Amino acid sequence: MFIIKFILIVFLVALILMGILFFTVFSKVNNARKQFRENATRPRNVNGQAVTDTRSPEEVNRKIIPDNEGEYVDYEDA
């Protein structure tokens, strides 16, 4: 009878510890998710001033370096 009570107590303690661990991990993940959302929606600041990108989508996605710029260099194994 004592062994059954002991096993029950150990099971309950383990269950409580697992619940505390689950709650702690859930809280940390939830806080990180909230912080990520706040950082993603907040405009980036440089020297206390908000930076707003006013370029059109074409300007944003244009190539910076044209195809005819640069040179081809052969690879030589030393």
mmCIF file of the N, C-alpha and C atoms, coordinates in Angstrom:
data_MODEL
# 
_entry.id   MODEL 
# 
loop_
_atom_site.group_PDB 
_atom_site.id 
_atom_site.type_symbol 
_atom_site.label_atom_id 
_atom_site.label_alt_id 
_atom_site.label_comp_id 
_atom_site.label_asym_id 
_atom_site.label_entity_id 
_atom_site.label_seq_id 
_atom_site.pdbx_PDB_ins_code 
_atom_site.Cartn_x 
_atom_site.Cartn_y 
_atom_site.Cartn_z 
_atom_site.occupancy 
_atom_site.B_iso_or_equiv 
_atom_site.pdbx_formal_charge 
_atom_site.auth_seq_id 
_atom_site.auth_comp_id 
_atom_site.auth_asym_id 
_atom_site.auth_atom_id 
_atom_site.pdbx_PDB_model_num 
ATOM 1   N N  . MET A 1 1  ? 0.826  -1.192 0.000   1.00 0.00 ? 1  MET A N  1 
ATOM 2   C CA . MET A 1 1  ? 0.000  0.000  0.000   1.00 0.00 ? 1  MET A CA 1 
ATOM 3   C C  . MET A 1 1  ? 0.872  1.258  0.000   1.00 0.00 ? 1  MET A C  1 
ATOM 4   N N  . PHE A 1 2  ? 1.966  1.199  0.731   1.00 0.00 ? 2  PHE A N  1 
ATOM 5   C CA . PHE A 1 2  ? 2.873  2.343  0.795   1.00 0.00 ? 2  PHE A CA 1 
ATOM 6   C C  . PHE A 1 2  ? 3.484  2.630  -0.576  1.00 0.00 ? 2  PHE A C  1 
ATOM 7   N N  . ILE A 1 3  ? 3.826  1.587  -1.312  1.00 0.00 ? 3  ILE A N  1 
ATOM 8   C CA . ILE A 1 3  ? 4.460  1.749  -2.622  1.00 0.00 ? 3  ILE A CA 1 
ATOM 9   C C  . ILE A 1 3  ? 3.479  2.402  -3.596  1.00 0.00 ? 3  ILE A C  1 
ATOM 10  N N  . ILE A 1 4  ? 2.222  2.069  -3.544  1.00 0.00 ? 4  ILE A N  1 
ATOM 11  C CA . ILE A 1 4  ? 1.221  2.667  -4.430  1.00 0.00 ? 4  ILE A CA 1 
ATOM 12  C C  . ILE A 1 4  ? 1.072  4.151  -4.129  1.00 0.00 ? 4  ILE A C  1 
ATOM 13  N N  . LYS A 1 5  ? 1.036  4.531  -2.842  1.00 0.00 ? 5  LYS A N  1 
ATOM 14  C CA . LYS A 1 5  ? 0.953  5.936  -2.461  1.00 0.00 ? 5  LYS A CA 1 
ATOM 15  C C  . LYS A 1 5  ? 2.208  6.681  -2.919  1.00 0.00 ? 5  LYS A C  1 
ATOM 16  N N  . PHE A 1 6  ? 3.369  6.064  -2.754  1.00 0.00 ? 6  PHE A N  1 
ATOM 17  C CA . PHE A 1 6  ? 4.631  6.682  -3.157  1.00 0.00 ? 6  PHE A CA 1 
ATOM 18  C C  . PHE A 1 6  ? 4.645  6.915  -4.672  1.00 0.00 ? 6  PHE A C  1 
ATOM 19  N N  . ILE A 1 7  ? 4.229  5.923  -5.439  1.00 0.00 ? 7  ILE A N  1 
ATOM 20  C CA . ILE A 1 7  ? 4.194  6.051  -6.904  1.00 0.00 ? 7  ILE A CA 1 
ATOM 21  C C  . ILE A 1 7  ? 3.198  7.138  -7.307  1.00 0.00 ? 7  ILE A C  1 
ATOM 22  N N  . LEU A 1 8  ? 2.058  7.210  -6.636  1.00 0.00 ? 8  LEU A N  1 
ATOM 23  C CA . LEU A 1 8  ? 1.065  8.240  -6.931  1.00 0.00 ? 8  LEU A CA 1 
ATOM 24  C C  . LEU A 1 8  ? 1.625  9.631  -6.639  1.00 0.00 ? 8  LEU A C  1 
ATOM 25  N N  . ILE A 1 9  ? 2.310  9.787  -5.525  1.00 0.00 ? 9  ILE A N  1 
ATOM 26  C CA . ILE A 1 9  ? 2.901  11.082 -5.171  1.00 0.00 ? 9  ILE A CA 1 
ATOM 27  C C  . ILE A 1 9  ? 3.978  11.467 -6.189  1.00 0.00 ? 9  ILE A C  1 
ATOM 28  N N  . VAL A 1 10 ? 4.824  10.510 -6.554  1.00 0.00 ? 10 VAL A N  1 
ATOM 29  C CA . VAL A 1 10 ? 5.868  10.790 -7.549  1.00 0.00 ? 10 VAL A CA 1 
ATOM 30  C C  . VAL A 1 10 ? 5.222  11.180 -8.879  1.00 0.00 ? 10 VAL A C  1 
ATOM 31  N N  . PHE A 1 11 ? 4.166  10.492 -9.277  1.00 0.00 ? 11 PHE A N  1 
ATOM 32  C CA . PHE A 1 11 ? 3.466  10.810 -10.522 1.00 0.00 ? 11 PHE A CA 1 
ATOM 33  C C  . PHE A 1 11 ? 2.882  12.215 -10.472 1.00 0.00 ? 11 PHE A C  1 
ATOM 34  N N  . LEU A 1 12 ? 2.252  12.575 -9.353  1.00 0.00 ? 12 LEU A N  1 
ATOM 35  C CA . LEU A 1 12 ? 1.659  13.905 -9.225  1.00 0.00 ? 12 LEU A CA 1 
ATOM 36  C C  . LEU A 1 12 ? 2.723  14.999 -9.243  1.00 0.00 ? 12 LEU A C  1 
ATOM 37  N N  . VAL A 1 13 ? 3.840  14.768 -8.562  1.00 0.00 ? 13 VAL A N  1 
ATOM 38  C CA . VAL A 1 13 ? 4.930  15.750 -8.562  1.00 0.00 ? 13 VAL A CA 1 
ATOM 39  C C  . VAL A 1 13 ? 5.492  15.909 -9.976  1.00 0.00 ? 13 VAL A C  1 
ATOM 40  N N  . ALA A 1 14 ? 5.674  14.796 -10.673 1.00 0.00 ? 14 ALA A N  1 
ATOM 41  C CA . ALA A 1 14 ? 6.179  14.863 -12.048 1.00 0.00 ? 14 ALA A CA 1 
ATOM 42  C C  . ALA A 1 14 ? 5.184  15.596 -12.940 1.00 0.00 ? 14 ALA A C  1 
ATOM 43  N N  . LEU A 1 15 ? 3.908  15.357 -12.760 1.00 0.00 ? 15 LEU A N  1 
ATOM 44  C CA . LEU A 1 15 ? 2.883  16.027 -13.548 1.00 0.00 ? 15 LEU A CA 1 
ATOM 45  C C  . LEU A 1 15 ? 2.886  17.534 -13.278 1.00 0.00 ? 15 LEU A C  1 
ATOM 46  N N  . ILE A 1 16 ? 3.031  17.917 -12.032 1.00 0.00 ? 16 ILE A N  1 
ATOM 47  C CA . ILE A 1 16 ? 3.090  19.340 -11.675 1.00 0.00 ? 16 ILE A CA 1 
ATOM 48  C C  . ILE A 1 16 ? 4.331  19.987 -12.279 1.00 0.00 ? 16 ILE A C  1 
ATOM 49  N N  . LEU A 1 17 ? 5.479  19.313 -12.187 1.00 0.00 ? 17 LEU A N  1 
ATOM 50  C CA . LEU A 1 17 ? 6.708  19.858 -12.763 1.00 0.00 ? 17 LEU A CA 1 
ATOM 51  C C  . LEU A 1 17 ? 6.603  20.001 -14.286 1.00 0.00 ? 17 LEU A C  1 
ATOM 52  N N  . MET A 1 18 ? 5.986  19.036 -14.936 1.00 0.00 ? 18 MET A N  1 
ATOM 53  C CA . MET A 1 18 ? 5.797  19.126 -16.383 1.00 0.00 ? 18 MET A CA 1 
ATOM 54  C C  . MET A 1 18 ? 4.865  20.282 -16.741 1.00 0.00 ? 18 MET A C  1 
ATOM 55  N N  . GLY A 1 19 ? 3.843  20.499 -15.926 1.00 0.00 ? 19 GLY A N  1 
ATOM 56  C CA . GLY A 1 19 ? 2.941  21.630 -16.159 1.00 0.00 ? 19 GLY A CA 1 
ATOM 57  C C  . GLY A 1 19 ? 3.656  22.958 -16.008 1.00 0.00 ? 19 GLY A C  1 
ATOM 58  N N  . ILE A 1 20 ? 4.500  23.071 -14.986 1.00 0.00 ? 20 ILE A N  1 
ATOM 59  C CA . ILE A 1 20 ? 5.277  24.297 -14.781 1.00 0.00 ? 20 ILE A CA 1 
ATOM 60  C C  . ILE A 1 20 ? 6.230  24.513 -15.956 1.00 0.00 ? 20 ILE A C  1 
ATOM 61  N N  . LEU A 1 21 ? 6.884  23.454 -16.398 1.00 0.00 ? 21 LEU A N  1 
ATOM 62  C CA . LEU A 1 21 ? 7.805  23.551 -17.532 1.00 0.00 ? 21 LEU A CA 1 
ATOM 63  C C  . LEU A 1 21 ? 7.050  23.969 -18.791 1.00 0.00 ? 21 LEU A C  1 
ATOM 64  N N  . PHE A 1 22 ? 5.909  23.362 -19.061 1.00 0.00 ? 22 PHE A N  1 
ATOM 65  C CA . PHE A 1 22 ? 5.104  23.719 -20.226 1.00 0.00 ? 22 PHE A CA 1 
ATOM 66  C C  . PHE A 1 22 ? 4.677  25.184 -20.167 1.00 0.00 ? 22 PHE A C  1 
ATOM 67  N N  . PHE A 1 23 ? 4.216  25.625 -19.009 1.00 0.00 ? 23 PHE A N  1 
ATOM 68  C CA . PHE A 1 23 ? 3.779  27.010 -18.855 1.00 0.00 ? 23 PHE A CA 1 
ATOM 69  C C  . PHE A 1 23 ? 4.940  27.972 -19.077 1.00 0.00 ? 23 PHE A C  1 
ATOM 70  N N  . THR A 1 24 ? 6.131  27.646 -18.560 1.00 0.00 ? 24 THR A N  1 
ATOM 71  C CA . THR A 1 24 ? 7.299  28.509 -18.732 1.00 0.00 ? 24 THR A CA 1 
ATOM 72  C C  . THR A 1 24 ? 7.690  28.611 -20.201 1.00 0.00 ? 24 THR A C  1 
ATOM 73  N N  . VAL A 1 25 ? 7.744  27.492 -20.883 1.00 0.00 ? 25 VAL A N  1 
ATOM 74  C CA . VAL A 1 25 ? 8.113  27.498 -22.311 1.00 0.00 ? 25 VAL A CA 1 
ATOM 75  C C  . VAL A 1 25 ? 7.055  28.253 -23.115 1.00 0.00 ? 25 VAL A C  1 
ATOM 76  N N  . PHE A 1 26 ? 5.790  28.021 -22.833 1.00 0.00 ? 26 PHE A N  1 
ATOM 77  C CA . PHE A 1 26 ? 4.714  28.712 -23.536 1.00 0.00 ? 26 PHE A CA 1 
ATOM 78  C C  . PHE A 1 26 ? 4.811  30.217 -23.329 1.00 0.00 ? 26 PHE A C  1 
ATOM 79  N N  . SER A 1 27 ? 5.096  30.659 -22.103 1.00 0.00 ? 27 SER A N  1 
ATOM 80  C CA . SER A 1 27 ? 5.219  32.086 -21.816 1.00 0.00 ? 27 SER A CA 1 
ATOM 81  C C  . SER A 1 27 ? 6.379  32.707 -22.582 1.00 0.00 ? 27 SER A C  1 
ATOM 82  N N  . LYS A 1 28 ? 7.524  32.014 -22.607 1.00 0.00 ? 28 LYS A N  1 
ATOM 83  C CA . LYS A 1 28 ? 8.688  32.539 -23.324 1.00 0.00 ? 28 LYS A CA 1 
ATOM 84  C C  . LYS A 1 28 ? 8.402  32.657 -24.818 1.00 0.00 ? 28 LYS A C  1 
ATOM 85  N N  . VAL A 1 29 ? 7.792  31.642 -25.409 1.00 0.00 ? 29 VAL A N  1 
ATOM 86  C CA . VAL A 1 29 ? 7.472  31.680 -26.839 1.00 0.00 ? 29 VAL A CA 1 
ATOM 87  C C  . VAL A 1 29 ? 6.460  32.785 -27.124 1.00 0.00 ? 29 VAL A C  1 
ATOM 88  N N  . ASN A 1 30 ? 5.472  32.935 -26.278 1.00 0.00 ? 30 ASN A N  1 
ATOM 89  C CA . ASN A 1 30 ? 4.453  33.958 -26.468 1.00 0.00 ? 30 ASN A CA 1 
ATOM 90  C C  . ASN A 1 30 ? 5.064  35.357 -26.369 1.00 0.00 ? 30 ASN A C  1 
ATOM 91  N N  . ASN A 1 31 ? 5.953  35.569 -25.409 1.00 0.00 ? 31 ASN A N  1 
ATOM 92  C CA . ASN A 1 31 ? 6.617  36.869 -25.270 1.00 0.00 ? 31 ASN A CA 1 
ATOM 93  C C  . ASN A 1 31 ? 7.496  37.169 -26.476 1.00 0.00 ? 31 ASN A C  1 
ATOM 94  N N  . ALA A 1 32 ? 8.211  36.172 -26.975 1.00 0.00 ? 32 ALA A N  1 
ATOM 95  C CA . ALA A 1 32 ? 9.057  36.375 -28.154 1.00 0.00 ? 32 ALA A CA 1 
ATOM 96  C C  . ALA A 1 32 ? 8.196  36.704 -29.374 1.00 0.00 ? 32 ALA A C  1 
ATOM 97  N N  . ARG A 1 33 ? 7.065  36.044 -29.503 1.00 0.00 ? 33 ARG A N  1 
ATOM 98  C CA . ARG A 1 33 ? 6.154  36.313 -30.626 1.00 0.00 ? 33 ARG A CA 1 
ATOM 99  C C  . ARG A 1 33 ? 5.619  37.740 -30.561 1.00 0.00 ? 33 ARG A C  1 
ATOM 100 N N  . LYS A 1 34 ? 5.236  38.196 -29.370 1.00 0.00 ? 34 LYS A N  1 
ATOM 101 C CA . LYS A 1 34 ? 4.743  39.567 -29.207 1.00 0.00 ? 34 LYS A CA 1 
ATOM 102 C C  . LYS A 1 34 ? 5.837  40.576 -29.539 1.00 0.00 ? 34 LYS A C  1 
ATOM 103 N N  . GLN A 1 35 ? 7.055  40.314 -29.066 1.00 0.00 ? 35 GLN A N  1 
ATOM 104 C CA . GLN A 1 35 ? 8.162  41.225 -29.330 1.00 0.00 ? 35 GLN A CA 1 
ATOM 105 C C  . GLN A 1 35 ? 8.472  41.273 -30.830 1.00 0.00 ? 35 GLN A C  1 
ATOM 106 N N  . PHE A 1 36 ? 8.418  40.139 -31.503 1.00 0.00 ? 36 PHE A N  1 
ATOM 107 C CA . PHE A 1 36 ? 8.665  40.097 -32.942 1.00 0.00 ? 36 PHE A CA 1 
ATOM 108 C C  . PHE A 1 36 ? 7.611  40.910 -33.692 1.00 0.00 ? 36 PHE A C  1 
ATOM 109 N N  . ARG A 1 37 ? 6.355  40.766 -33.303 1.00 0.00 ? 37 ARG A N  1 
ATOM 110 C CA . ARG A 1 37 ? 5.286  41.531 -33.955 1.00 0.00 ? 37 ARG A CA 1 
ATOM 111 C C  . ARG A 1 37 ? 5.484  43.022 -33.763 1.00 0.00 ? 37 ARG A C  1 
ATOM 112 N N  . GLU A 1 38 ? 5.854  43.449 -32.550 1.00 0.00 ? 38 GLU A N  1 
ATOM 113 C CA . GLU A 1 38 ? 6.062  44.872 -32.278 1.00 0.00 ? 38 GLU A CA 1 
ATOM 114 C C  . GLU A 1 38 ? 7.211  45.414 -33.122 1.00 0.00 ? 38 GLU A C  1 
ATOM 115 N N  . ASN A 1 39 ? 8.296  44.662 -33.230 1.00 0.00 ? 39 ASN A N  1 
ATOM 116 C CA . ASN A 1 39 ? 9.444  45.116 -34.008 1.00 0.00 ? 39 ASN A CA 1 
ATOM 117 C C  . ASN A 1 39 ? 9.136  45.139 -35.492 1.00 0.00 ? 39 ASN A C  1 
ATOM 118 N N  . ALA A 1 40 ? 8.293  44.224 -35.975 1.00 0.00 ? 40 ALA A N  1 
ATOM 119 C CA . ALA A 1 40 ? 7.984  44.159 -37.398 1.00 0.00 ? 40 ALA A CA 1 
ATOM 120 C C  . ALA A 1 40 ? 7.077  45.313 -37.821 1.00 0.00 ? 40 ALA A C  1 
ATOM 121 N N  . THR A 1 41 ? 6.197  45.763 -36.956 1.00 0.00 ? 41 THR A N  1 
ATOM 122 C CA . THR A 1 41 ? 5.257  46.816 -37.326 1.00 0.00 ? 41 THR A CA 1 
ATOM 123 C C  . THR A 1 41 ? 5.788  48.210 -37.026 1.00 0.00 ? 41 THR A C  1 
ATOM 124 N N  . ARG A 1 42 ? 6.787  48.319 -36.195 1.00 0.00 ? 42 ARG A N  1 
ATOM 125 C CA . ARG A 1 42 ? 7.335  49.612 -35.816 1.00 0.00 ? 42 ARG A CA 1 
ATOM 126 C C  . ARG A 1 42 ? 8.271  50.113 -36.921 1.00 0.00 ? 42 ARG A C  1 
ATOM 127 N N  . PRO A 1 43 ? 8.134  51.395 -37.334 1.00 0.00 ? 43 PRO A N  1 
ATOM 128 C CA . PRO A 1 43 ? 9.062  51.902 -38.348 1.00 0.00 ? 43 PRO A CA 1 
ATOM 129 C C  . PRO A 1 43 ? 10.478 51.995 -37.786 1.00 0.00 ? 43 PRO A C  1 
ATOM 130 N N  . ARG A 1 44 ? 11.448 51.778 -38.648 1.00 0.00 ? 44 ARG A N  1 
ATOM 131 C CA . ARG A 1 44 ? 12.844 51.842 -38.233 1.00 0.00 ? 44 ARG A CA 1 
ATOM 132 C C  . ARG A 1 44 ? 13.237 53.295 -37.998 1.00 0.00 ? 44 ARG A C  1 
ATOM 133 N N  . ASN A 1 45 ? 13.978 53.548 -36.940 1.00 0.00 ? 45 ASN A N  1 
ATOM 134 C CA . ASN A 1 45 ? 14.399 54.896 -36.608 1.00 0.00 ? 45 ASN A CA 1 
ATOM 135 C C  . ASN A 1 45 ? 15.892 55.065 -36.804 1.00 0.00 ? 45 ASN A C  1 
ATOM 136 N N  . VAL A 1 46 ? 16.269 56.195 -37.357 1.00 0.00 ? 46 VAL A N  1 
ATOM 137 C CA . VAL A 1 46 ? 17.670 56.565 -37.478 1.00 0.00 ? 46 VAL A CA 1 
ATOM 138 C C  . VAL A 1 46 ? 17.807 57.928 -36.816 1.00 0.00 ? 46 VAL A C  1 
ATOM 139 N N  . ASN A 1 47 ? 18.577 58.007 -35.768 1.00 0.00 ? 47 ASN A N  1 
ATOM 140 C CA . ASN A 1 47 ? 18.766 59.260 -35.014 1.00 0.00 ? 47 ASN A CA 1 
ATOM 141 C C  . ASN A 1 47 ? 17.444 59.852 -34.555 1.00 0.00 ? 47 ASN A C  1 
ATOM 142 N N  . GLY A 1 48 ? 16.516 59.002 -34.172 1.00 0.00 ? 48 GLY A N  1 
ATOM 143 C CA . GLY A 1 48 ? 15.243 59.469 -33.647 1.00 0.00 ? 48 GLY A CA 1 
ATOM 144 C C  . GLY A 1 48 ? 14.234 59.866 -34.704 1.00 0.00 ? 48 GLY A C  1 
ATOM 145 N N  . GLN A 1 49 ? 14.575 59.750 -35.981 1.00 0.00 ? 49 GLN A N  1 
ATOM 146 C CA . GLN A 1 49 ? 13.654 60.123 -37.047 1.00 0.00 ? 49 GLN A CA 1 
ATOM 147 C C  . GLN A 1 49 ? 13.152 58.871 -37.757 1.00 0.00 ? 49 GLN A C  1 
ATOM 148 N N  . ALA A 1 50 ? 11.876 58.879 -38.089 1.00 0.00 ? 50 ALA A N  1 
ATOM 149 C CA . ALA A 1 50 ? 11.301 57.738 -38.780 1.00 0.00 ? 50 ALA A CA 1 
ATOM 150 C C  . ALA A 1 50 ? 11.758 57.725 -40.237 1.00 0.00 ? 50 ALA A C  1 
ATOM 151 N N  . VAL A 1 51 ? 12.081 56.542 -40.728 1.00 0.00 ? 51 VAL A N  1 
ATOM 152 C CA . VAL A 1 51 ? 12.505 56.387 -42.116 1.00 0.00 ? 51 VAL A CA 1 
ATOM 153 C C  . VAL A 1 51 ? 11.351 55.767 -42.892 1.00 0.00 ? 51 VAL A C  1 
ATOM 154 N N  . THR A 1 52 ? 10.943 56.441 -43.976 1.00 0.00 ? 52 THR A N  1 
ATOM 155 C CA . THR A 1 52 ? 9.842  55.954 -44.794 1.00 0.00 ? 52 THR A CA 1 
ATOM 156 C C  . THR A 1 52 ? 10.347 55.765 -46.213 1.00 0.00 ? 52 THR A C  1 
ATOM 157 N N  . ASP A 1 53 ? 10.099 54.604 -46.764 1.00 0.00 ? 53 ASP A N  1 
ATOM 158 C CA . ASP A 1 53 ? 10.519 54.310 -48.132 1.00 0.00 ? 53 ASP A CA 1 
ATOM 159 C C  . ASP A 1 53 ? 9.425  54.774 -49.082 1.00 0.00 ? 53 ASP A C  1 
ATOM 160 N N  . THR A 1 54 ? 9.723  55.781 -49.893 1.00 0.00 ? 54 THR A N  1 
ATOM 161 C CA . THR A 1 54 ? 8.728  56.350 -50.800 1.00 0.00 ? 54 THR A CA 1 
ATOM 162 C C  . THR A 1 54 ? 8.951  55.904 -52.239 1.00 0.00 ? 54 THR A C  1 
ATOM 163 N N  . ARG A 1 55 ? 9.840  54.926 -52.451 1.00 0.00 ? 55 ARG A N  1 
ATOM 164 C CA . ARG A 1 55 ? 10.113 54.466 -53.806 1.00 0.00 ? 55 ARG A CA 1 
ATOM 165 C C  . ARG A 1 55 ? 8.956  53.610 -54.313 1.00 0.00 ? 55 ARG A C  1 
ATOM 166 N N  . SER A 1 56 ? 8.810  53.605 -55.625 1.00 0.00 ? 56 SER A N  1 
ATOM 167 C CA . SER A 1 56 ? 7.779  52.767 -56.239 1.00 0.00 ? 56 SER A CA 1 
ATOM 168 C C  . SER A 1 56 ? 8.258  51.314 -56.228 1.00 0.00 ? 56 SER A C  1 
ATOM 169 N N  . PRO A 1 57 ? 7.348  50.356 -56.400 1.00 0.00 ? 57 PRO A N  1 
ATOM 170 C CA . PRO A 1 57 ? 7.767  48.943 -56.421 1.00 0.00 ? 57 PRO A CA 1 
ATOM 171 C C  . PRO A 1 57 ? 8.775  48.649 -57.537 1.00 0.00 ? 57 PRO A C  1 
ATOM 172 N N  . GLU A 1 58 ? 8.667  49.358 -58.662 1.00 0.00 ? 58 GLU A N  1 
ATOM 173 C CA . GLU A 1 58 ? 9.626  49.150 -59.748 1.00 0.00 ? 58 GLU A CA 1 
ATOM 174 C C  . GLU A 1 58 ? 11.026 49.575 -59.325 1.00 0.00 ? 58 GLU A C  1 
ATOM 175 N N  . GLU A 1 59 ? 11.108 50.702 -58.613 1.00 0.00 ? 59 GLU A N  1 
ATOM 176 C CA . GLU A 1 59 ? 12.412 51.177 -58.149 1.00 0.00 ? 59 GLU A CA 1 
ATOM 177 C C  . GLU A 1 59 ? 12.995 50.253 -57.083 1.00 0.00 ? 59 GLU A C  1 
ATOM 178 N N  . VAL A 1 60 ? 12.130 49.724 -56.239 1.00 0.00 ? 60 VAL A N  1 
ATOM 179 C CA . VAL A 1 60 ? 12.598 48.835 -55.170 1.00 0.00 ? 60 VAL A CA 1 
ATOM 180 C C  . VAL A 1 60 ? 13.170 47.548 -55.758 1.00 0.00 ? 60 VAL A C  1 
ATOM 181 N N  . ASN A 1 61 ? 12.536 47.008 -56.797 1.00 0.00 ? 61 ASN A N  1 
ATOM 182 C CA . ASN A 1 61 ? 12.927 45.711 -57.341 1.00 0.00 ? 61 ASN A CA 1 
ATOM 183 C C  . ASN A 1 61 ? 13.901 45.796 -58.518 1.00 0.00 ? 61 ASN A C  1 
ATOM 184 N N  . ARG A 1 62 ? 14.332 46.992 -58.880 1.00 0.00 ? 62 ARG A N  1 
ATOM 185 C CA . ARG A 1 62 ? 15.227 47.105 -60.034 1.00 0.00 ? 62 ARG A CA 1 
ATOM 186 C C  . ARG A 1 62 ? 16.602 46.559 -59.693 1.00 0.00 ? 62 ARG A C  1 
ATOM 187 N N  . LYS A 1 63 ? 17.319 46.137 -60.737 1.00 0.00 ? 63 LYS A N  1 
ATOM 188 C CA . LYS A 1 63 ? 18.670 45.625 -60.552 1.00 0.00 ? 63 LYS A CA 1 
ATOM 189 C C  . LYS A 1 63 ? 19.607 46.792 -60.275 1.00 0.00 ? 63 LYS A C  1 
ATOM 190 N N  . ILE A 1 64 ? 20.522 46.598 -59.360 1.00 0.00 ? 64 ILE A N  1 
ATOM 191 C CA . ILE A 1 64 ? 21.465 47.657 -59.009 1.00 0.00 ? 64 ILE A CA 1 
ATOM 192 C C  . ILE A 1 64 ? 22.649 47.643 -59.965 1.00 0.00 ? 64 ILE A C  1 
ATOM 193 N N  . ILE A 1 65 ? 23.155 46.479 -60.273 1.00 0.00 ? 65 ILE A N  1 
ATOM 194 C CA . ILE A 1 65 ? 24.299 46.348 -61.161 1.00 0.00 ? 65 ILE A CA 1 
ATOM 195 C C  . ILE A 1 65 ? 23.807 45.806 -62.495 1.00 0.00 ? 65 ILE A C  1 
ATOM 196 N N  . PRO A 1 66 ? 24.028 46.541 -63.596 1.00 0.00 ? 66 PRO A N  1 
ATOM 197 C CA . PRO A 1 66 ? 23.557 46.058 -64.897 1.00 0.00 ? 66 PRO A CA 1 
ATOM 198 C C  . PRO A 1 66 ? 24.332 44.833 -65.364 1.00 0.00 ? 66 PRO A C  1 
ATOM 199 N N  . ASP A 1 67 ? 23.753 44.111 -66.323 1.00 0.00 ? 67 ASP A N  1 
ATOM 200 C CA . ASP A 1 67 ? 24.372 42.881 -66.828 1.00 0.00 ? 67 ASP A CA 1 
ATOM 201 C C  . ASP A 1 67 ? 25.691 43.136 -67.535 1.00 0.00 ? 67 ASP A C  1 
ATOM 202 N N  . ASN A 1 68 ? 25.832 44.298 -68.181 1.00 0.00 ? 68 ASN A N  1 
ATOM 203 C CA . ASN A 1 68 ? 27.045 44.558 -68.943 1.00 0.00 ? 68 ASN A CA 1 
ATOM 204 C C  . ASN A 1 68 ? 28.181 45.120 -68.092 1.00 0.00 ? 68 ASN A C  1 
ATOM 205 N N  . GLU A 1 69 ? 27.983 45.237 -66.812 1.00 0.00 ? 69 GLU A N  1 
ATOM 206 C CA . GLU A 1 69 ? 29.023 45.770 -65.936 1.00 0.00 ? 69 GLU A CA 1 
ATOM 207 C C  . GLU A 1 69 ? 29.777 44.625 -65.272 1.00 0.00 ? 69 GLU A C  1 
ATOM 208 N N  . GLY A 1 70 ? 31.083 44.761 -65.135 1.00 0.00 ? 70 GLY A N  1 
ATOM 209 C CA . GLY A 1 70 ? 31.901 43.742 -64.507 1.00 0.00 ? 70 GLY A CA 1 
ATOM 210 C C  . GLY A 1 70 ? 32.628 42.938 -65.562 1.00 0.00 ? 70 GLY A C  1 
ATOM 211 N N  . GLU A 1 71 ? 33.504 42.076 -65.138 1.00 0.00 ? 71 GLU A N  1 
ATOM 212 C CA . GLU A 1 71 ? 34.265 41.272 -66.082 1.00 0.00 ? 71 GLU A CA 1 
ATOM 213 C C  . GLU A 1 71 ? 34.305 39.830 -65.607 1.00 0.00 ? 71 GLU A C  1 
ATOM 214 N N  . TYR A 1 72 ? 34.531 38.941 -66.543 1.00 0.00 ? 72 TYR A N  1 
ATOM 215 C CA . TYR A 1 72 ? 34.615 37.523 -66.243 1.00 0.00 ? 72 TYR A CA 1 
ATOM 216 C C  . TYR A 1 72 ? 36.063 37.174 -65.961 1.00 0.00 ? 72 TYR A C  1 
ATOM 217 N N  . VAL A 1 73 ? 36.311 36.454 -64.900 1.00 0.00 ? 73 VAL A N  1 
ATOM 218 C CA . VAL A 1 73 ? 37.672 36.051 -64.528 1.00 0.00 ? 73 VAL A CA 1 
ATOM 219 C C  . VAL A 1 73 ? 37.704 34.536 -64.516 1.00 0.00 ? 73 VAL A C  1 
ATOM 220 N N  . ASP A 1 74 ? 38.613 33.960 -65.297 1.00 0.00 ? 74 ASP A N  1 
ATOM 221 C CA . ASP A 1 74 ? 38.776 32.498 -65.320 1.00 0.00 ? 74 ASP A CA 1 
ATOM 222 C C  . ASP A 1 74 ? 39.335 32.026 -63.991 1.00 0.00 ? 74 ASP A C  1 
ATOM 223 N N  . TYR A 1 75 ? 38.845 30.884 -63.536 1.00 0.00 ? 75 TYR A N  1 
ATOM 224 C CA . TYR A 1 75 ? 39.361 30.278 -62.316 1.00 0.00 ? 75 TYR A CA 1 
ATOM 225 C C  . TYR A 1 75 ? 40.620 29.483 -62.643 1.00 0.00 ? 75 TYR A C  1 
ATOM 226 N N  . GLU A 1 76 ? 41.668 29.773 -61.913 1.00 0.00 ? 76 GLU A N  1 
ATOM 227 C CA . GLU A 1 76 ? 42.923 29.035 -62.120 1.00 0.00 ? 76 GLU A CA 1 
ATOM 228 C C  . GLU A 1 76 ? 43.257 28.285 -60.858 1.00 0.00 ? 76 GLU A C  1 
ATOM 229 N N  . ASP A 1 77 ? 43.435 26.974 -60.979 1.00 0.00 ? 77 ASP A N  1 
ATOM 230 C CA . ASP A 1 77 ? 43.794 26.154 -59.827 1.00 0.00 ? 77 ASP A CA 1 
ATOM 231 C C  . ASP A 1 77 ? 45.287 26.302 -59.583 1.00 0.00 ? 77 ASP A C  1 
ATOM 232 N N  . ALA A 1 78 ? 45.676 26.652 -58.391 1.00 0.00 ? 78 ALA A N  1 
ATOM 233 C CA . ALA A 1 78 ? 47.093 26.889 -58.090 1.00 0.00 ? 78 ALA A CA 1 
ATOM 234 C C  . ALA A 1 78 ? 47.862 25.615 -57.897 1.00 0.00 ? 78 ALA A C  1 
# 
